[in-house]
Amino acid sequence: MYLRFGWVVGNVGLIGTILIVVLSTSITFLTSLSIAAIATNTPVKTGGAYYMISRSLGIEIGGAVGIPLYLAQAFSVALYIIGFSESLVAIFPSLNIKFVGIITTILLGILSLFSTKAAIRAQFLILGVIILSLISLFMGNPIGEIQTNILTIKPEHTENFWKVFAVFFPAVTGIMAGVNMSGDLKNPSKSIPRGTFLAVGVGFVIYMIIPVILAFWVDEKTLIEDSLVMQKVAFWGGAILLGVWGATLSSAVGSLLGAPRVLQALTQDEVLPKQLAFLSRGSGPEQIPRWATIFTIIITLGLVYVGNLNVIAPILTMFFLTTYGVLNITAGLEKLLESPSFRPKFKVHWILSFLGTIGCFAVMFLINAIATIIAIFFIMLVYTWLRRRRLKTTWGDVRSGMLLQVARYALLRLDTKSNPKSWRPNILVLSGMPTKRWHLIDFAYGIVQEKGLITVATILPECTVSQEKVPDYEKQISSYLSEKNIRTLVRVTRSNNPFEGSIQLVNSYGLGSLVPNTILLGDTEESSHNAAYSEMITHFFKSKRNVIILQNNFLLDYKQCKKIDIWWGGLKGNGGLMMILGYLMKHTPHWQHVSIFIKMAVPSQEAAIGAHQNLRNILKEMRINFKTQVLVSNGRRFWDILEEESKKSDMVMLGLKTPDKDFNSYYNSLKENTKNITNKVFVLASQDIEFRDILS
């Protein structure tokens, strides 16, 4: 305001300046509306903007914005103090700029360390100095003749509108000063909206008056060349210098009070490493975050000693604007989702909040595109770090509601018919307790990875497990899987008969047209259960669910897996499904070094030539790089050929015949004939879909 307003008016004229002020203040005002909505919906505790964002968008997004926000505020303290020191040394050249900066930092630090009230009272004194400087300016006199061509001043070599806009915009970005004191306010839901709106309103009035005075009283050349032109216009020029010092010290005190409180909130929520937990402590009746303040003072002293923040200053502005933008997103999403928990006293339409978001991010790129990209990259880095730490919170957030709306939109538009071109395995794993049959979950994840859905299901006995305990079991299983970095859905149900329970689960589990299309399970271990097990497989087939059965001795080291055999009897049904499964294995990190062989047995050499050529043509058409092997039986039993050719393979896949009334005896015979083959996978294609179309 003091040093650049004349330059702004000189470059774009009075109309251009008013347009810049209106546009800048509009963005800040829209952000203020969002702040007011959030602040009047729920109590705002220590942490200001970080607290608001983390309680709505989650701790990861809150921390990703909160950490840069703290750094921006901490670095801003140094920036303001260096600005104050430079202006003081300009008047008293004998002073050392670093010495002045260090002494100023220590004095302001002592003030903020021992009494928040005293620091805020000091702000009133500084405010008085700024008011005095403005009165002196308004009572001033023109320099030379009164200007007449005031609307569009266009001297030679002027800057373009958006560059001038970028220079002015930081003048309206101080609305966080009060928000960051949220933990010290008696009634934040009342004080934050009122204080923020007053700040925006008073600033707007002053910013609209000053350019009129400068445009009428000073010629354009002087406006551009003399950064202290206000001192010459003012009734008492010294008051302008006092105003510059007051503005820098006021901003420094505001940041020195706000930054430690954001840091305190970050450590209280365990966003920062546990080694920094001491920063969360509050001291005295005002609960002043003294350790966090000392930490901030040390950072400031180091930066003041270095003395040059020109390189990082634009990035700091980006961090502030990112915070404003995310606050607008927060309020907009809360209102758009209309969650029952979001009932602010101050209501704002979601369109206004999203307009504020667009404005913030547009201004970021206009001010400095490179700094914007650096700031966004840093925030994404922090977000990724926090996601990997899997922080746990005791509060909910808006993300669940947002995801529910996305899921609802997708489910209602999901085609009820199976489309080969968009088919992916949606696997229901009947694993029992994951620790007992982990190989089932591991195999399913090795096929699906992050591209499809997996549900880990457990059938518990009704006689020993009450319904009230079911949610606890689901949470335990989810936590166990999360620790192994596997994302799946979890379903626990109760039944006295595990086979009947599995049938009931398959019949009922799903949402609309989104139901598991593939059931993955182990083999039965008790011969007395064979009939019930076969009936269950038959039911899955009739329910149009594909079935994958892993034998109970299935033990496979995926990193050492080199060879998989698929015994093929044609592209339809089982053959097509096994080829799809093989393709998925080949293209996931789980099976990095595997070679897949398509094998089939034929009665004669003549048949082998035709079969081999047919296989090559099919694989070429499907663009799949599998190896082929056609074997001539020469009167040998298929099972003998299988055992001989696959005994050294790491895994063998075989198709099951269509279940009928003799399926139980067939399945027992199949297990007997393949008992010498390890790591067997039986596949039954049941879904009403042409699997060959998926690969074509």
VMD Tcl script that draws the C-alpha trace (Angstrom):
set ca {
  {0.00 0.00 0.00}
  {2.70 2.50 1.00}
  {5.41 1.56 -1.45}
  {3.61 0.18 -4.53}
  {0.18 1.82 -4.78}
  {1.56 4.79 -6.70}
  {3.33 2.46 -9.12}
  {0.04 0.59 -9.66}
  {-1.91 3.78 -10.44}
  {0.85 5.07 -12.68}
  {0.86 1.96 -14.79}
  {-2.85 1.14 -15.26}
  {-4.61 4.38 -14.44}
  {-7.44 5.03 -12.00}
  {-9.99 2.76 -13.70}
  {-7.46 -0.06 -14.00}
  {-6.48 0.34 -10.34}
  {-10.09 0.31 -9.16}
  {-10.68 -2.82 -11.25}
  {-7.64 -4.49 -9.62}
  {-8.86 -3.53 -6.12}
  {-12.39 -4.81 -6.81}
  {-11.16 -8.08 -8.35}
  {-8.61 -8.74 -5.58}
  {-11.05 -7.91 -2.80}
  {-13.75 -10.06 -4.42}
  {-11.53 -13.14 -4.19}
  {-10.71 -12.36 -0.56}
  {-14.38 -11.67 0.19}
  {-15.46 -15.01 -1.29}
  {-12.87 -16.72 0.89}
  {-14.19 -14.81 3.89}
  {-17.69 -16.15 3.15}
  {-16.31 -19.70 3.20}
  {-14.44 -19.04 6.44}
  {-17.61 -17.66 8.03}
  {-19.62 -20.72 6.96}
  {-17.10 -23.16 8.43}
  {-16.55 -21.13 11.60}
  {-20.29 -20.92 12.36}
  {-20.85 -24.64 11.82}
  {-18.54 -26.11 14.44}
  {-16.28 -24.85 17.25}
  {-12.92 -23.75 15.81}
  {-10.06 -24.62 18.16}
  {-6.33 -23.97 18.00}
  {-4.92 -24.09 14.49}
  {-7.11 -21.70 12.54}
  {-7.21 -22.60 8.86}
  {-5.43 -25.93 9.46}
  {-8.07 -26.94 12.03}
  {-10.93 -26.03 9.68}
  {-9.50 -27.94 6.71}
  {-8.39 -31.06 8.61}
  {-11.81 -31.48 10.28}
  {-13.56 -31.35 6.92}
  {-11.21 -32.82 4.30}
  {-9.23 -35.14 6.57}
  {-5.94 -34.99 8.41}
  {-3.83 -35.76 5.32}
  {-5.13 -32.80 3.32}
  {-5.20 -30.64 6.46}
  {-1.58 -31.51 7.23}
  {-0.50 -31.10 3.59}
  {-1.84 -27.53 3.70}
  {-1.06 -26.88 7.39}
  {2.68 -27.60 7.24}
  {3.29 -25.22 4.29}
  {0.99 -22.68 5.96}
  {3.12 -22.77 9.10}
  {6.32 -22.40 7.09}
  {4.83 -19.52 5.12}
  {3.86 -17.72 8.33}
  {7.20 -18.41 10.02}
  {9.12 -17.19 6.98}
  {6.79 -14.21 6.71}
  {7.89 -13.05 10.15}
  {11.44 -12.82 8.80}
  {10.23 -11.16 5.60}
  {8.41 -8.39 7.48}
  {11.26 -7.84 9.92}
  {13.78 -7.59 7.09}
  {11.47 -5.07 5.38}
  {11.26 -3.04 8.61}
  {15.05 -3.18 9.06}
  {15.75 -2.06 5.49}
  {13.43 0.95 5.80}
  {14.96 1.91 9.18}
  {18.52 1.65 7.86}
  {17.51 3.81 4.86}
  {16.79 6.63 7.35}
  {19.70 5.86 9.68}
  {22.52 4.55 7.42}
  {24.88 4.02 10.35}
  {22.80 1.10 11.61}
  {23.58 -2.52 10.66}
  {20.60 -4.17 8.97}
  {21.25 -7.64 10.44}
  {21.74 -6.21 13.93}
  {18.45 -4.28 13.67}
  {16.65 -7.39 12.39}
  {17.95 -9.65 15.17}
  {17.12 -7.14 17.93}
  {13.62 -6.59 16.48}
  {13.03 -10.37 16.29}
  {14.08 -10.85 19.91}
  {11.90 -7.98 21.18}
  {8.81 -9.15 19.27}
  {9.55 -12.74 20.34}
  {9.68 -11.78 24.03}
  {6.38 -9.91 23.63}
  {4.63 -12.92 22.06}
  {6.26 -15.42 24.46}
  {4.99 -13.98 27.68}
  {1.64 -12.42 26.90}
  {-0.68 -12.84 23.96}
  {-2.84 -10.03 25.33}
  {0.13 -7.67 25.48}
  {1.07 -8.53 21.90}
  {-2.49 -7.85 20.74}
  {-2.59 -4.57 22.72}
  {0.62 -3.55 20.98}
  {-1.25 -4.04 17.72}
  {-3.65 -1.27 18.77}
  {-0.68 1.12 19.11}
  {0.57 0.09 15.68}
  {-2.95 0.50 14.27}
  {-3.01 4.02 15.68}
  {0.22 4.84 13.84}
  {-1.22 3.50 10.56}
  {-4.41 5.56 11.03}
  {-2.24 8.64 11.68}
  {-0.34 8.05 8.43}
  {-3.60 7.71 6.46}
  {-5.02 10.94 7.97}
  {-1.78 12.69 7.06}
  {-2.11 11.41 3.49}
  {-5.75 12.49 3.17}
  {-4.85 15.98 4.48}
  {-1.94 16.32 2.06}
  {-1.48 18.46 -1.03}
  {-0.94 17.80 -4.75}
  {2.54 17.66 -6.23}
  {2.52 20.19 -9.05}
  {-0.67 20.72 -11.06}
  {-3.88 18.82 -10.47}
  {-4.18 15.94 -12.96}
  {-6.97 15.94 -15.54}
  {-6.18 12.78 -17.56}
  {-6.68 10.46 -14.61}
  {-8.71 7.61 -16.00}
  {-6.22 5.76 -18.18}
  {-2.64 6.82 -17.57}
  {-0.47 5.25 -20.27}
  {3.12 6.45 -20.16}
  {5.85 4.70 -22.08}
  {7.18 1.32 -20.88}
  {4.24 0.57 -18.54}
  {3.68 -2.94 -17.23}
  {0.71 -5.05 -18.37}
  {-2.44 -5.27 -16.28}
  {-1.93 -8.79 -14.88}
  {1.63 -8.13 -13.77}
  {0.43 -5.04 -11.90}
  {-2.42 -7.11 -10.47}
  {0.10 -9.69 -9.22}
  {2.11 -6.97 -7.46}
  {-0.95 -5.57 -5.69}
  {-2.75 -8.79 -4.72}
  {-0.61 -9.63 -1.62}
  {-2.07 -6.44 -0.07}
  {-5.40 -8.26 0.45}
  {-4.10 -11.60 1.75}
  {-3.89 -10.81 5.46}
  {-7.29 -12.16 6.52}
  {-5.72 -15.19 8.23}
  {-4.26 -13.08 11.05}
  {-7.43 -13.34 13.12}
  {-8.35 -16.86 11.99}
  {-5.03 -18.22 13.24}
  {-5.83 -16.90 16.73}
  {-8.93 -19.13 16.85}
  {-7.77 -20.99 19.97}
  {-7.43 -17.73 21.93}
  {-10.83 -16.27 21.04}
  {-13.69 -16.42 23.56}
  {-16.28 -16.97 20.83}
  {-14.57 -17.97 17.54}
  {-17.83 -18.63 15.69}
  {-18.80 -14.98 16.29}
  {-15.42 -13.25 16.25}
  {-13.90 -14.89 13.16}
  {-16.69 -13.95 10.67}
  {-17.13 -10.45 12.09}
  {-13.40 -9.72 12.26}
  {-12.73 -11.13 8.80}
  {-15.55 -9.18 7.14}
  {-14.48 -5.97 8.89}
  {-10.90 -6.48 7.73}
  {-12.00 -6.99 4.13}
  {-14.48 -4.09 4.26}
  {-12.16 -1.53 5.87}
  {-9.31 -2.53 3.55}
  {-11.58 -2.16 0.51}
  {-12.67 1.37 1.48}
  {-9.08 2.53 2.07}
  {-7.84 0.89 -1.13}
  {-10.58 2.67 -3.12}
  {-9.77 6.13 -1.68}
  {-5.97 6.12 -1.98}
  {-5.77 5.66 -5.80}
  {-8.22 8.56 -6.31}
  {-5.93 10.85 -4.27}
  {-2.78 9.69 -6.07}
  {-4.35 9.87 -9.54}
  {-5.52 13.49 -9.02}
  {-2.47 14.83 -7.14}
  {0.56 13.21 -8.77}
  {1.65 12.89 -12.41}
  {2.10 9.42 -13.86}
  {5.89 9.59 -14.21}
  {6.39 10.41 -10.54}
  {3.93 7.71 -9.50}
  {5.98 5.08 -11.30}
  {9.48 6.25 -10.39}
  {9.11 7.38 -6.76}
  {8.22 4.52 -4.39}
  {7.80 6.96 -1.46}
  {5.60 9.40 -3.33}
  {3.03 9.22 -0.50}
  {5.60 10.85 1.79}
  {5.71 13.89 -0.50}
  {1.93 14.10 -0.80}
  {1.17 13.71 2.94}
  {0.63 16.61 5.32}
  {3.43 15.18 7.50}
  {5.77 12.96 5.51}
  {7.20 11.34 8.63}
  {3.82 9.76 9.34}
  {4.13 7.70 6.14}
  {7.45 6.27 7.35}
  {5.83 5.46 10.68}
  {3.02 3.80 8.74}
  {5.49 1.64 6.81}
  {7.16 0.59 10.06}
  {3.80 0.02 11.74}
  {2.54 -2.12 8.85}
  {5.64 -4.33 8.81}
  {5.74 -4.73 12.61}
  {1.99 -5.38 12.74}
  {2.30 -8.11 10.12}
  {5.34 -9.57 11.91}
  {3.49 -9.72 15.24}
  {0.42 -11.25 13.59}
  {2.50 -13.99 11.99}
  {4.53 -14.53 15.17}
  {1.31 -15.11 17.09}
  {-0.37 -17.25 14.41}
  {2.48 -19.49 13.21}
  {3.23 -21.15 16.60}
  {-0.46 -21.91 17.09}
  {-0.66 -23.70 13.74}
  {2.50 -25.62 14.73}
  {0.95 -26.44 18.10}
  {-2.18 -27.85 16.42}
  {-0.09 -29.90 13.97}
  {1.82 -31.54 16.81}
  {-1.32 -32.11 18.90}
  {-2.83 -34.05 15.97}
  {0.46 -35.99 15.59}
  {0.87 -34.77 12.02}
  {4.51 -34.04 12.82}
  {6.88 -36.77 14.09}
  {6.54 -37.75 17.75}
  {10.01 -36.31 18.46}
  {8.45 -32.83 18.10}
  {5.57 -33.53 20.53}
  {6.99 -30.99 23.01}
  {5.91 -28.22 20.61}
  {2.26 -28.90 21.48}
  {2.60 -27.78 25.10}
  {0.78 -24.66 26.26}
  {2.00 -22.50 29.14}
  {0.22 -20.26 31.62}
  {-3.46 -19.37 31.84}
  {-3.45 -18.27 28.18}
  {-1.96 -21.63 27.09}
  {0.72 -19.82 25.09}
  {2.60 -22.28 22.83}
  {6.00 -21.14 24.11}
  {8.05 -24.03 22.73}
  {6.42 -23.59 19.33}
  {7.05 -19.83 19.57}
  {10.73 -20.37 20.48}
  {11.04 -22.77 17.55}
  {9.56 -20.11 15.25}
  {11.84 -17.41 16.67}
  {14.91 -19.59 15.99}
  {13.80 -20.05 12.37}
  {13.21 -16.30 12.06}
  {16.63 -15.41 13.51}
  {18.33 -17.72 11.02}
  {16.45 -16.23 8.08}
  {17.03 -12.66 9.27}
  {20.75 -13.37 9.53}
  {20.79 -14.68 5.95}
  {18.89 -11.54 5.06}
  {17.55 -12.33 1.57}
  {14.15 -13.92 1.06}
  {13.48 -12.71 -2.48}
  {13.74 -16.21 -3.92}
  {11.24 -17.89 -1.60}
  {8.90 -14.92 -1.06}
  {6.70 -15.78 -4.10}
  {6.40 -19.40 -2.95}
  {5.21 -18.20 0.48}
  {2.44 -16.22 -1.19}
  {1.45 -19.41 -3.05}
  {1.16 -21.29 0.25}
  {-1.19 -18.63 1.62}
  {-3.30 -18.64 -1.53}
  {-3.43 -22.44 -1.55}
  {-4.84 -22.28 1.99}
  {-7.51 -19.82 0.87}
  {-8.34 -21.99 -2.12}
  {-8.66 -25.16 -0.04}
  {-10.84 -23.33 2.51}
  {-13.19 -22.43 -0.35}
  {-13.18 -26.06 -1.55}
  {-13.98 -27.19 1.98}
  {-17.00 -24.91 2.37}
  {-18.19 -25.62 -1.19}
  {-18.07 -29.40 -0.76}
  {-19.76 -29.29 2.63}
  {-22.61 -27.26 1.20}
  {-22.85 -29.22 -2.06}
  {-23.04 -32.57 -0.25}
  {-25.59 -31.19 2.23}
  {-24.40 -33.46 5.01}
  {-26.74 -33.37 8.04}
  {-23.74 -32.37 10.20}
  {-23.12 -29.20 8.15}
  {-25.58 -26.64 9.51}
  {-23.75 -23.28 9.58}
  {-25.47 -20.21 10.96}
  {-23.89 -18.24 8.12}
  {-25.09 -19.86 4.90}
  {-23.15 -19.54 1.62}
  {-24.10 -21.03 -1.73}
  {-21.57 -23.60 -2.95}
  {-21.15 -21.73 -6.25}
  {-19.67 -18.74 -4.42}
  {-17.18 -20.96 -2.60}
  {-16.06 -22.64 -5.82}
  {-15.75 -19.22 -7.50}
  {-13.38 -18.28 -4.67}
  {-11.39 -21.46 -5.32}
  {-11.07 -20.69 -9.03}
  {-10.06 -17.12 -8.22}
  {-7.35 -18.20 -5.78}
  {-5.72 -20.71 -8.10}
  {-6.02 -18.42 -11.12}
  {-4.28 -15.63 -9.21}
  {-1.53 -18.03 -8.14}
  {-0.60 -18.73 -11.76}
  {-0.92 -15.07 -12.69}
  {1.43 -14.01 -9.91}
  {4.12 -16.62 -10.51}
  {3.48 -19.85 -12.42}
  {6.81 -21.44 -11.44}
  {6.32 -20.66 -7.74}
  {2.80 -22.08 -7.99}
  {4.05 -25.36 -9.44}
  {6.76 -25.62 -6.75}
  {4.22 -24.94 -3.98}
  {1.74 -27.53 -5.36}
  {4.53 -30.11 -5.73}
  {5.62 -29.52 -2.11}
  {2.05 -29.89 -0.85}
  {1.57 -33.13 -2.83}
  {4.85 -34.43 -1.37}
  {3.65 -33.73 2.19}
  {0.25 -35.29 1.41}
  {1.91 -38.49 0.10}
  {4.11 -38.66 3.21}
  {1.10 -38.32 5.51}
  {-0.90 -40.93 3.56}
  {1.89 -43.45 3.95}
  {1.97 -42.87 7.70}
  {-1.73 -43.89 7.92}
  {-2.59 -41.37 10.62}
  {-5.62 -42.20 12.73}
  {-8.08 -39.54 13.85}
  {-10.96 -39.38 16.27}
  {-13.07 -37.14 14.06}
  {-14.92 -37.73 10.82}
  {-14.58 -35.68 7.66}
  {-16.40 -34.82 4.47}
  {-14.53 -37.33 2.33}
  {-16.90 -40.20 3.12}
  {-19.89 -38.15 2.05}
  {-18.09 -37.05 -1.11}
  {-17.13 -40.62 -2.00}
  {-20.69 -41.76 -1.29}
  {-22.01 -39.27 -3.84}
  {-19.45 -40.43 -6.41}
  {-20.34 -44.08 -5.69}
  {-24.06 -43.34 -5.99}
  {-23.52 -41.60 -9.33}
  {-21.47 -44.53 -10.65}
  {-23.77 -47.26 -9.34}
  {-26.90 -45.76 -10.84}
  {-25.17 -45.57 -14.23}
  {-23.51 -48.96 -14.08}
  {-24.71 -51.24 -16.88}
  {-26.69 -54.17 -15.52}
  {-25.47 -56.34 -18.39}
  {-21.93 -57.70 -18.40}
  {-19.88 -55.85 -20.99}
  {-16.84 -57.80 -22.21}
  {-14.88 -54.66 -23.06}
  {-15.06 -53.32 -19.50}
  {-14.90 -56.64 -17.62}
  {-12.64 -56.97 -14.61}
  {-12.60 -59.54 -11.83}
  {-14.65 -58.48 -8.82}
  {-13.54 -61.21 -6.44}
  {-15.26 -62.48 -3.30}
  {-12.60 -64.38 -1.32}
  {-14.05 -66.98 1.05}
  {-10.92 -67.01 3.16}
  {-12.13 -67.61 6.68}
  {-9.81 -65.79 9.07}
  {-7.08 -64.23 6.87}
  {-4.22 -65.60 8.97}
  {-5.30 -69.20 8.29}
  {-5.73 -68.97 4.53}
  {-3.61 -65.98 3.60}
  {-2.65 -67.57 0.28}
  {-6.20 -67.00 -1.00}
  {-6.07 -63.25 -0.34}
  {-2.54 -63.00 -1.68}
  {-3.51 -64.80 -4.88}
  {-6.59 -62.57 -5.40}
  {-4.56 -59.41 -4.84}
  {-1.89 -60.70 -7.24}
  {-4.56 -60.84 -9.97}
  {-6.55 -57.70 -9.20}
  {-3.94 -55.32 -7.70}
  {-5.53 -51.82 -7.68}
  {-7.66 -52.33 -10.81}
  {-10.62 -54.30 -9.45}
  {-12.52 -55.07 -6.28}
  {-11.74 -57.72 -3.68}
  {-13.99 -58.63 -0.76}
  {-12.49 -60.78 1.98}
  {-15.33 -62.79 3.56}
  {-15.50 -64.88 6.72}
  {-18.33 -67.15 7.89}
  {-18.39 -67.39 11.69}
  {-20.45 -69.94 13.70}
  {-23.67 -68.52 15.13}
  {-23.39 -70.62 18.27}
  {-20.12 -69.02 19.42}
  {-20.19 -65.50 17.90}
  {-22.93 -62.97 18.63}
  {-24.14 -60.49 16.04}
  {-22.84 -57.62 18.18}
  {-19.28 -58.92 17.70}
  {-19.45 -58.93 13.88}
  {-18.39 -55.26 13.44}
  {-15.41 -55.86 15.73}
  {-14.26 -58.81 13.60}
  {-14.62 -56.71 10.45}
  {-12.50 -53.92 11.95}
  {-9.82 -56.41 13.05}
  {-9.61 -57.95 9.59}
  {-9.54 -54.52 7.90}
  {-6.71 -53.38 10.18}
  {-4.78 -56.58 9.51}
  {-5.09 -56.14 5.75}
  {-4.20 -52.44 5.96}
  {-1.00 -53.28 7.82}
  {-0.09 -55.53 4.89}
  {-0.88 -52.64 2.52}
  {-3.78 -54.47 0.88}
  {-6.97 -52.52 0.22}
  {-10.06 -54.71 0.18}
  {-13.64 -54.73 1.36}
  {-14.40 -56.96 4.33}
  {-17.54 -58.93 5.06}
  {-18.20 -61.05 8.15}
  {-21.41 -63.04 8.49}
  {-22.75 -65.78 10.78}
  {-24.07 -69.24 10.02}
  {-24.02 -72.63 11.77}
  {-23.19 -74.27 8.45}
  {-20.27 -72.66 6.55}
  {-21.46 -73.98 3.19}
  {-24.99 -72.66 3.66}
  {-23.53 -69.42 4.99}
  {-21.37 -69.04 1.86}
  {-24.40 -69.65 -0.37}
  {-26.44 -67.06 1.53}
  {-23.57 -64.56 1.34}
  {-23.18 -64.96 -2.43}
  {-26.97 -64.62 -2.84}
  {-27.20 -61.39 -0.84}
  {-23.85 -59.64 -1.07}
  {-23.52 -56.67 -3.40}
  {-25.10 -53.32 -4.19}
  {-27.37 -53.03 -7.20}
  {-25.61 -54.39 -10.26}
  {-22.24 -54.24 -8.50}
  {-21.88 -57.80 -7.23}
  {-18.87 -60.14 -7.14}
  {-18.50 -61.92 -10.48}
  {-15.84 -64.37 -9.24}
  {-15.67 -66.51 -6.09}
  {-12.21 -67.56 -4.92}
  {-11.97 -70.23 -2.23}
  {-9.90 -73.11 -0.94}
  {-10.69 -76.81 -1.05}
  {-12.55 -78.68 1.66}
  {-10.31 -80.58 4.08}
  {-12.87 -83.09 5.39}
  {-14.04 -85.90 3.09}
  {-17.37 -85.88 4.89}
  {-17.92 -82.34 3.56}
  {-17.35 -83.24 -0.10}
  {-21.03 -83.45 -1.00}
  {-21.92 -80.13 0.64}
  {-18.86 -78.51 -0.93}
  {-19.83 -79.74 -4.41}
  {-23.40 -78.50 -3.92}
  {-22.00 -75.10 -2.99}
  {-19.86 -74.94 -6.16}
  {-22.89 -75.97 -8.21}
  {-24.92 -73.17 -6.63}
  {-22.19 -70.63 -7.47}
  {-22.26 -71.83 -11.09}
  {-26.04 -71.53 -11.29}
  {-25.74 -68.02 -9.78}
  {-23.51 -67.03 -12.72}
  {-20.42 -66.58 -10.54}
  {-17.04 -67.68 -11.87}
  {-15.22 -69.98 -9.45}
  {-11.48 -70.23 -8.71}
  {-10.39 -73.00 -6.32}
  {-6.91 -73.09 -4.82}
  {-5.86 -76.39 -3.30}
  {-5.04 -76.21 0.39}
  {-1.37 -77.07 -0.12}
  {-1.02 -74.04 -2.38}
  {2.27 -72.37 -1.42}
  {3.85 -70.09 -3.97}
  {6.76 -67.64 -3.77}
  {5.68 -65.11 -6.37}
  {9.16 -63.63 -6.73}
  {10.53 -67.08 -7.58}
  {7.58 -68.09 -9.79}
  {8.94 -68.73 -13.29}
  {6.44 -70.96 -15.07}
  {2.65 -71.27 -15.12}
  {0.87 -73.96 -17.14}
  {-2.66 -73.38 -18.44}
  {-4.19 -76.64 -19.69}
  {-6.49 -75.50 -22.43}
  {-9.47 -77.10 -24.04}
  {-10.72 -74.24 -26.19}
  {-11.36 -70.50 -26.06}
  {-14.93 -70.71 -24.84}
  {-15.80 -70.87 -21.14}
  {-12.96 -72.03 -18.92}
  {-10.27 -71.60 -21.57}
  {-11.13 -67.93 -22.14}
  {-11.31 -67.17 -18.40}
  {-7.97 -68.89 -17.73}
  {-6.31 -66.89 -20.50}
  {-7.68 -63.66 -19.00}
  {-6.37 -64.64 -15.57}
  {-3.01 -65.46 -17.12}
  {-2.93 -62.09 -18.88}
  {-3.73 -60.26 -15.62}
  {-0.96 -62.17 -13.82}
  {1.52 -61.34 -16.58}
  {0.83 -57.62 -16.24}
  {0.97 -57.14 -12.48}
  {4.08 -56.59 -10.31}
  {3.14 -59.68 -8.28}
  {4.22 -61.99 -11.12}
  {7.09 -60.07 -12.68}
  {9.23 -62.89 -14.08}
  {6.61 -65.49 -14.96}
  {6.33 -67.30 -18.29}
  {2.88 -68.63 -19.17}
  {2.47 -71.77 -21.27}
  {-0.77 -72.71 -22.99}
  {-0.75 -76.52 -23.14}
  {-3.13 -78.96 -24.72}
  {-3.15 -82.70 -25.53}
  {-4.29 -84.11 -28.89}
  {-4.58 -87.76 -30.08}
  {-2.31 -87.59 -33.16}
  {0.55 -85.72 -34.81}
  {-1.76 -84.46 -37.58}
  {-4.06 -82.98 -34.99}
  {-1.05 -81.42 -33.22}
  {-0.02 -79.45 -36.34}
  {-3.46 -77.95 -36.74}
  {-3.88 -77.26 -33.03}
  {-0.48 -75.59 -32.80}
  {-1.22 -73.28 -35.74}
  {-4.66 -72.50 -34.37}
  {-3.21 -71.55 -30.98}
  {-0.57 -69.30 -32.59}
  {-3.24 -67.51 -34.65}
  {-5.47 -67.00 -31.61}
  {-2.66 -65.57 -29.48}
  {-1.50 -63.32 -32.32}
  {-5.03 -62.00 -32.83}
  {-5.38 -61.39 -29.10}
  {-1.95 -59.70 -28.85}
  {-0.92 -61.95 -25.96}
  {2.65 -63.13 -25.59}
  {2.10 -66.64 -24.22}
  {4.11 -69.70 -25.15}
  {2.35 -72.75 -26.59}
  {2.93 -76.47 -26.33}
  {0.78 -79.10 -28.08}
  {1.35 -82.66 -26.87}
  {0.49 -85.91 -28.66}
  {-1.04 -88.45 -26.31}
  {-0.17 -91.57 -28.35}
  {-2.66 -93.52 -26.28}
  {-1.50 -92.22 -22.90}
  {-3.99 -91.03 -20.25}
  {-4.38 -87.27 -20.05}
  {-3.56 -87.36 -16.35}
  {-0.26 -89.08 -17.02}
  {0.63 -86.43 -19.61}
  {-0.37 -83.69 -17.15}
  {1.76 -85.10 -14.36}
  {4.79 -85.58 -16.59}
  {4.64 -82.19 -18.32}
  {3.70 -80.00 -15.34}
  {5.59 -81.60 -12.47}
  {8.30 -78.90 -12.66}
  {5.92 -75.98 -13.19}
  {5.33 -73.50 -10.38}
  {1.57 -73.38 -10.90}
  {-0.98 -75.34 -12.94}
  {-4.43 -74.09 -14.00}
  {-7.16 -76.55 -15.00}
  {-10.78 -76.03 -16.05}
  {-13.70 -77.68 -14.25}
  {-16.54 -79.31 -16.13}
  {-20.05 -77.90 -15.96}
  {-21.55 -79.05 -12.63}
  {-24.23 -81.71 -12.85}
  {-25.70 -84.35 -10.51}
  {-22.44 -86.34 -10.66}
  {-20.24 -83.31 -9.95}
  {-19.25 -84.57 -6.49}
  {-17.77 -87.85 -7.80}
  {-16.17 -85.97 -10.73}
  {-14.53 -83.47 -8.41}
  {-13.19 -86.18 -6.06}
  {-11.81 -88.06 -9.08}
  {-10.18 -84.84 -10.35}
  {-8.39 -84.30 -7.05}
  {-7.22 -87.91 -7.01}
  {-5.85 -87.70 -10.57}
  {-3.93 -84.48 -9.80}
  {-2.74 -85.31 -6.28}
  {0.93 -85.26 -7.37}
  {0.66 -81.77 -8.84}
  {1.40 -78.92 -6.44}
  {-0.09 -75.42 -6.58}
  {-3.18 -76.42 -8.54}
  {-5.83 -73.86 -9.51}
  {-9.22 -75.10 -10.71}
  {-11.24 -72.61 -12.79}
  {-14.95 -72.71 -13.61}
  {-16.32 -70.03 -15.96}
  {-19.93 -69.42 -15.02}
  {-20.62 -65.79 -15.85}
  {-22.96 -65.08 -18.73}
  {-20.31 -63.42 -20.89}
  {-18.18 -64.23 -23.93}
  {-14.68 -64.20 -22.46}
  {-13.13 -64.43 -25.93}
  {-14.56 -60.95 -26.67}
  {-12.57 -59.52 -23.75}
  {-9.33 -60.62 -25.39}
  {-10.25 -59.77 -28.98}
}
mol new
graphics top color blue
foreach p $ca { graphics top sphere $p radius 0.5 }
foreach p [lrange $ca 0 end-1] q [lrange $ca 1 end] { graphics top cylinder $p $q radius 0.2 }
display resetview
